[in-house]
Amino acid sequence: DAGVIQSPRHEVTEMGQEVTLRCKPISGHDYLFWYRQTMMRGLELLIYFNNNVPIDDSGMPEDRFSAKMPNASFSTLKIQPSEPRDSAVYFCASHSGTEAFFGQGTRLTVV
Amino acid sequence: AQTVTQSQPEMSVQEAETVTLSCTYDTSESNYYLFWYKQPPSRQMILVIRQEAYKQQNATENRFSVNFQKAAKSFSLKISDSQLGDTAMYFCAFMKHWRSRLTFGEGTQLTVNP
């Protein structure tokens, strides 16, 4: 298995633009998590899904953030409009039940 | 809510020596899971070791071992025979039950010097 795949690896965008981050979990994993890593706040959970259904989105910072999982093999995290304070590394992780497998993350820079 | 605290922002060790990274956590749960993750400069999050709270025996994985003190809510990581490739940020993490969210500590930057 190729592991959890995230794209793009790096994204630079201008303030106000829409940004979409993508994640393909490991096949057969029914839980998918989105985390954000910043220097100030460390690693924090944004949202997670079970069987494509959002279970807990309490970590989503504001309405500018939205996440979807239209099927078991694909999820997106969208920021619209983006702001400089959204600059961070965004991780997607899927669970086997005994271990969380992380993607390589997307480094987002909003200028 | 659970919290995880790593009180050592940075540590360094000489190659081949042993180093211990500290972690404390707070929870009212009796059964839970604890992890150490390694994040090298490539930023990939790599699982180093896991511990189930119901197991009294400390987990070991080759050169990595933990000292799990449930009553004290302490979960330290010992790295023996440190190697240059161990240089990374290390995160302690708590999970309430399988497939629930991970709560991370602030991280400890470990540098292994030649």
Interface residues (C-beta under 8 A of the other chain):
Chain A: D30 Y31 F33 Y35 G42 L43 E44 L45 Y48 N50 D56 V89 F91 A93 H95 G97 T98 E99 A100 F102 Q104 G105 R107
Chain B: S42 R43 Q44 M45 L47 R50 F91 M95 W98 R99 R101 L102 T103 F104 G105 E106 G107
